[in-house]
Amino acid sequence: MKVLVTGYTGQLGFDVVRELKARNIECIGTTRNEFSLTDTEKMQDFVKAYKPDVVIHCAAYTAVDKAEDEVDICRAVN
């Protein structure tokens, strides 16, 4: 099984990837630079290239203080 984990640089994504690797499950953790949640075409290309069986979505917009100023980005990511 191949697993794609978004939000690898966050605490949850990092821990999920670590646990999958500990269980010898093939996985890749992505960052916003390679898997931008606001760029649908880039996401689709990444998924088509990696061909995961499962996607675990751990990425989130976490800048609480900026969320009200960046509503569109916050909603797109979350």
Secondary structure, DSSP 8 states (H G I E B T S, - for coil): -EEEEE-TTSHHHHHHHHHHHHTT-EEEE--TTTS-TT-HHHHHHHHHHH--SEEEE------HHHHTTSHHHHHHH-
